[in-house]
């Protein structure tokens, strides 16, 4: 197993936040990740330009209350991903 595989292993099958270089932030269960894409299931695809909350406020409320699942699956292009973090690691 490569060291990068070991690092990513703790994220698989966990609820994660995928921050992108677009207007979207994603929360969902990480199923698969390659250099080309990230696959989430039971995901919330949220356009940060919609609504009055900041991205950070939206993420905090999602962690504290409930993730608003609006996609069974979502495939995110790898070149759009800025960061991936565990939802449980979000400090509220």
Backbone as ProteinMPNN parsed JSONL, in Angstrom:
{"seq_chain_A": "XXXXXXXXXXXXXXXXXXXXXXXXXXXXXXXXXXXXXXXXXXXXXXXXXXXXXXXXXXXXXXXXXXXXXXXXXXXXXXXXXXXXXXXXXXXX", "coords_chain_A": {"N_chain_A": [[0.843, -1.181, 0.0], [0.566, 2.179, -0.878], [1.887, 5.187, 0.631], [0.192, 7.377, 0.277], [-2.232, 6.079, -0.114], [-2.664, 5.058, 2.442], [-3.045, 7.41, 3.855], [-5.408, 8.395, 2.685], [-7.143, 6.38, 3.329], [-8.385, 6.702, 5.849], [-10.406, 8.446, 5.27], [-12.205, 7.179, 3.607], [-15.485, 5.946, 3.238], [-16.477, 7.64, 5.127], [-18.144, 10.582, 6.378], [-17.484, 13.454, 4.597], [-16.182, 16.736, 3.865], [-15.985, 18.351, 0.85], [-14.216, 20.75, -0.532], [-14.263, 23.022, -3.177], [-12.904, 24.721, -6.109], [-14.952, 26.122, -7.15], [-18.317, 27.49, -7.051], [-19.446, 25.664, -5.427], [-19.76, 23.581, -2.542], [-19.341, 20.422, -1.082], [-20.865, 17.864, 0.863], [-20.669, 14.632, 2.016], [-20.655, 10.995, 1.898], [-17.579, 9.602, 1.381], [-16.782, 7.577, -1.235], [-15.124, 6.798, -3.313], [-11.972, 7.77, -4.708], [-9.985, 9.235, -7.125], [-7.292, 10.546, -9.172], [-8.78, 11.806, -11.111], [-11.445, 12.106, -10.295], [-13.812, 12.521, -7.557], [-15.955, 10.543, -5.731], [-18.976, 10.802, -4.109], [-21.521, 9.602, -1.92], [-24.955, 9.859, -0.841], [-25.157, 12.711, -0.596], [-24.737, 16.267, -0.094], [-24.921, 18.804, -2.268], [-23.991, 21.969, -2.363], [-24.599, 25.219, -3.381], [-22.771, 27.946, -2.765], [-23.396, 30.548, -3.34], [-26.052, 30.808, -3.135], [-28.573, 31.659, -0.852], [-28.246, 33.092, 2.469], [-26.254, 32.455, 4.243], [-22.777, 32.208, 5.149], [-20.143, 30.165, 3.743], [-18.736, 28.81, 5.771], [-20.53, 29.054, 7.948], [-22.692, 27.607, 6.941], [-21.559, 25.024, 6.777], [-20.98, 24.527, 9.483], [-23.593, 24.554, 10.583], [-24.631, 22.381, 9.216], [-23.128, 20.305, 10.317], [-23.842, 20.507, 13.033], [-26.633, 20.141, 13.049], [-28.091, 18.752, 10.709], [-27.148, 17.056, 7.726], [-28.166, 18.103, 4.621], [-29.241, 16.05, 2.505], [-29.18, 15.902, -0.942], [-28.497, 14.525, -3.171], [-28.131, 11.249, -4.406], [-25.797, 10.201, -5.403], [-22.775, 11.861, -6.262], [-20.444, 13.006, -8.561], [-17.395, 14.472, -8.553], [-15.221, 16.511, -10.288], [-11.763, 15.892, -10.254], [-9.867, 17.918, -10.708], [-11.112, 20.138, -9.732], [-11.19, 20.009, -7.024], [-10.229, 21.38, -3.96], [-9.78, 20.846, -1.273], [-10.19, 18.132, 1.072], [-11.908, 17.153, 3.894], [-12.658, 15.558, 7.009], [-15.999, 15.568, 8.121], [-16.453, 15.404, 10.835], [-14.175, 16.562, 11.84], [-14.519, 19.246, 11.641], [-14.43, 22.226, 13.354], [-16.588, 23.528, 15.705]], "CA_chain_A": [[0.0, 0.0, 0.0], [1.314, 3.433, -0.938], [1.628, 6.061, 1.783], [-0.997, 8.19, -0.014], [-3.383, 5.22, 0.127], [-2.861, 5.005, 3.889], [-3.602, 8.701, 4.269], [-6.794, 8.49, 2.201], [-7.934, 5.299, 3.906], [-9.211, 7.159, 6.978], [-11.513, 9.234, 4.738], [-13.151, 6.327, 2.896], [-16.723, 5.553, 3.928], [-16.733, 8.619, 6.179], [-18.719, 11.844, 5.897], [-16.417, 14.412, 4.334], [-16.445, 18.012, 3.206], [-15.138, 18.547, -0.317], [-14.179, 22.16, -0.922], [-13.845, 23.113, -4.578], [-12.596, 26.059, -6.606], [-16.181, 26.586, -7.783], [-19.269, 27.998, -6.067], [-20.039, 24.541, -4.712], [-19.113, 22.799, -1.498], [-20.043, 19.147, -1.013], [-20.771, 17.058, 2.072], [-21.216, 13.312, 1.738], [-19.836, 9.842, 2.236], [-16.564, 9.369, 0.367], [-16.812, 6.189, -1.696], [-13.969, 6.537, -4.169], [-11.217, 8.961, -5.084], [-8.889, 9.04, -8.073], [-6.849, 11.876, -9.602], [-9.76, 12.384, -12.027], [-12.744, 12.398, -9.688], [-14.167, 12.123, -6.193], [-17.33, 10.051, -5.722], [-19.666, 10.853, -2.825], [-22.893, 9.114, -1.858], [-25.786, 10.538, 0.16], [-24.404, 13.968, -0.553], [-25.31, 17.606, -0.189], [-24.205, 19.689, -3.183], [-24.507, 23.274, -1.956], [-24.103, 26.41, -4.077], [-22.558, 28.938, -1.7], [-23.943, 31.86, -3.728], [-27.479, 30.774, -2.81], [-28.822, 31.78, 0.576], [-27.598, 34.207, 3.173], [-25.178, 31.976, 5.12], [-21.435, 32.02, 4.6], [-19.803, 28.751, 3.589], [-18.386, 28.266, 7.089], [-21.765, 28.959, 8.742], [-23.457, 26.499, 6.369], [-20.915, 23.776, 7.187], [-21.182, 24.368, 10.932], [-24.991, 24.181, 10.803], [-24.803, 21.013, 8.714], [-22.553, 19.387, 11.302], [-24.591, 20.576, 14.291], [-28.036, 19.734, 12.934], [-28.302, 17.657, 9.765], [-26.699, 17.255, 6.349], [-29.344, 18.119, 3.748], [-28.905, 15.203, 1.362], [-29.947, 16.197, -2.153], [-27.955, 13.69, -4.242], [-27.753, 9.879, -4.026], [-24.374, 10.167, -5.742], [-22.251, 13.01, -6.994], [-19.093, 12.824, -9.058], [-16.751, 15.785, -8.579], [-13.964, 16.46, -11.045], [-10.587, 15.992, -9.404], [-9.169, 19.191, -10.882], [-11.886, 21.184, -9.049], [-11.092, 19.792, -5.572], [-9.217, 22.156, -3.247], [-9.457, 20.12, -0.049], [-11.146, 17.16, 1.61], [-11.723, 16.988, 5.339], [-13.735, 14.833, 7.687], [-17.0, 16.449, 8.717], [-16.274, 15.375, 12.295], [-13.02, 17.392, 12.193], [-14.91, 20.652, 11.595], [-14.51, 22.793, 14.703], [-17.774, 24.401, 15.836]], "C_chain_A": [[0.888, 1.246, 0.0], [0.985, 4.288, 0.282], [0.417, 6.953, 1.536], [-2.264, 7.382, 0.191], [-3.698, 5.143, 1.612], [-3.486, 6.297, 4.407], [-5.072, 8.794, 3.893], [-7.71, 7.467, 2.852], [-8.844, 5.777, 5.033], [-10.42, 7.974, 6.518], [-12.584, 8.373, 4.065], [-14.296, 5.892, 3.795], [-17.033, 6.439, 5.129], [-17.415, 9.837, 5.561], [-17.599, 12.869, 5.789], [-16.989, 15.705, 3.763], [-15.468, 18.094, 2.045], [-15.279, 20.007, -0.734], [-13.633, 22.226, -2.335], [-13.496, 24.554, -4.938], [-13.747, 26.595, -7.452], [-17.065, 27.193, -6.705], [-19.869, 26.899, -5.203], [-19.123, 23.981, -3.638], [-19.979, 21.545, -1.353], [-19.806, 18.504, 0.342], [-21.376, 15.707, 1.726], [-20.252, 12.227, 2.163], [-18.877, 9.565, 1.09], [-16.509, 7.882, 0.031], [-15.563, 5.851, -2.495], [-13.296, 7.86, -4.508], [-10.083, 8.548, -5.998], [-8.366, 10.435, -8.421], [-7.885, 12.585, -10.483], [-11.074, 12.777, -11.371], [-12.798, 11.958, -8.23], [-15.632, 11.718, -6.251], [-17.867, 10.075, -4.3], [-21.044, 10.23, -2.975], [-23.613, 9.829, -0.727], [-25.207, 11.918, 0.445], [-25.302, 15.197, -0.592], [-24.395, 18.408, -1.105], [-24.786, 21.079, -2.954], [-23.806, 24.4, -2.707], [-23.991, 27.527, -3.046], [-23.052, 30.334, -2.073], [-25.437, 31.939, -3.449], [-27.642, 30.865, -1.292], [-27.982, 32.88, 1.207], [-26.447, 33.771, 4.072], [-23.844, 31.959, 4.395], [-21.175, 30.527, 4.471], [-19.516, 28.133, 4.952], [-19.628, 28.086, 7.956], [-22.594, 27.775, 8.252], [-22.876, 25.154, 6.821], [-21.117, 23.499, 8.672], [-22.608, 23.926, 11.228], [-25.268, 22.769, 10.313], [-24.26, 19.998, 9.713], [-23.407, 19.351, 12.568], [-25.984, 19.957, 14.18], [-28.211, 18.539, 11.994], [-27.731, 18.047, 8.397], [-27.925, 17.109, 5.461], [-29.021, 17.356, 2.463], [-29.811, 15.552, 0.187], [-29.421, 15.44, -3.377], [-27.678, 12.285, -3.689], [-26.266, 9.687, -4.268], [-24.005, 11.455, -6.448], [-20.793, 12.723, -7.323], [-18.49, 14.212, -9.246], [-15.435, 15.651, -9.32], [-12.778, 16.715, -10.127], [-9.865, 17.321, -9.511], [-9.909, 20.366, -10.246], [-11.745, 21.11, -7.53], [-9.928, 20.591, -4.996], [-8.798, 21.415, -1.982], [-10.571, 19.137, 0.286], [-10.851, 17.04, 3.094], [-12.894, 16.201, 5.901], [-14.708, 15.841, 8.287], [-16.807, 16.518, 10.227], [-15.092, 16.229, 12.747], [-13.329, 18.893, 12.143], [-15.095, 21.156, 13.02], [-15.68, 23.771, 14.744], [-17.729, 25.177, 17.118]], "O_chain_A": [[1.837, 1.348, 0.778], [-0.073, 4.129, 0.891], [-0.317, 7.263, 2.474], [-3.277, 7.93, 0.626], [-4.865, 5.16, 2.003], [-4.347, 6.275, 5.287], [-5.893, 9.226, 4.702], [-8.923, 7.668, 2.918], [-9.971, 5.296, 5.155], [-11.359, 8.174, 7.288], [-13.738, 8.786, 3.963], [-14.1, 5.522, 4.953], [-17.763, 6.038, 6.035], [-17.28, 10.09, 4.364], [-16.867, 13.121, 6.747], [-18.11, 15.753, 3.256], [-14.262, 17.927, 2.229], [-16.325, 20.433, -1.224], [-12.648, 21.56, -2.655], [-13.759, 25.482, -4.174], [-13.547, 27.411, -8.351], [-16.622, 27.39, -5.574], [-20.707, 27.171, -4.343], [-17.904, 23.915, -3.792], [-21.201, 21.606, -1.488], [-18.712, 18.578, 0.902], [-22.485, 15.645, 1.196], [-19.182, 12.494, 2.712], [-19.303, 9.321, -0.038], [-16.229, 7.043, 0.887], [-15.01, 4.757, -2.372], [-13.935, 8.91, -4.586], [-9.318, 7.633, -5.692], [-8.961, 11.424, -7.993], [-7.875, 13.811, -10.592], [-11.749, 13.69, -11.845], [-11.987, 11.168, -7.746], [-16.463, 12.467, -6.765], [-17.3, 9.458, -3.398], [-21.662, 10.322, -4.036], [-22.995, 10.334, 0.21], [-24.824, 12.238, 1.571], [-26.444, 15.162, -1.051], [-23.239, 18.666, -0.77], [-25.936, 21.341, -3.306], [-22.581, 24.52, -2.673], [-24.999, 27.996, -2.517], [-23.12, 31.212, -1.214], [-26.025, 33.019, -3.517], [-26.915, 30.21, -0.545], [-27.136, 33.502, 0.565], [-25.734, 34.617, 4.611], [-23.781, 31.729, 3.188], [-21.912, 29.715, 5.033], [-20.005, 27.044, 5.252], [-19.764, 27.065, 8.632], [-23.138, 27.022, 9.059], [-23.621, 24.252, 7.203], [-21.393, 22.367, 9.067], [-22.818, 23.021, 12.035], [-26.05, 22.04, 10.923], [-24.867, 18.949, 9.928], [-23.665, 18.278, 13.113], [-26.457, 19.32, 15.121], [-28.454, 17.425, 12.456], [-27.818, 19.199, 7.972], [-28.64, 16.11, 5.539], [-28.586, 17.939, 1.469], [-31.037, 15.508, 0.294], [-29.861, 15.695, -4.498], [-27.066, 12.143, -2.63], [-25.562, 9.09, -3.454], [-24.823, 12.059, -7.143], [-20.022, 12.262, -6.482], [-19.013, 15.027, -10.006], [-14.628, 14.775, -9.011], [-12.794, 17.645, -9.32], [-9.31, 17.807, -8.526], [-9.386, 21.48, -10.223], [-12.134, 22.042, -6.826], [-8.796, 20.499, -5.471], [-7.614, 21.356, -1.653], [-11.715, 19.28, -0.145], [-9.705, 16.852, 3.503], [-13.983, 16.188, 5.328], [-14.3, 16.837, 8.884], [-16.981, 17.578, 10.828], [-15.012, 16.587, 13.922], [-12.507, 19.714, 12.55], [-15.842, 20.563, 13.799], [-15.763, 24.705, 13.947], [-18.637, 25.959, 17.398]]}, "name": "protein", "num_of_chains": 1, "seq": "XXXXXXXXXXXXXXXXXXXXXXXXXXXXXXXXXXXXXXXXXXXXXXXXXXXXXXXXXXXXXXXXXXXXXXXXXXXXXXXXXXXXXXXXXXXX"}
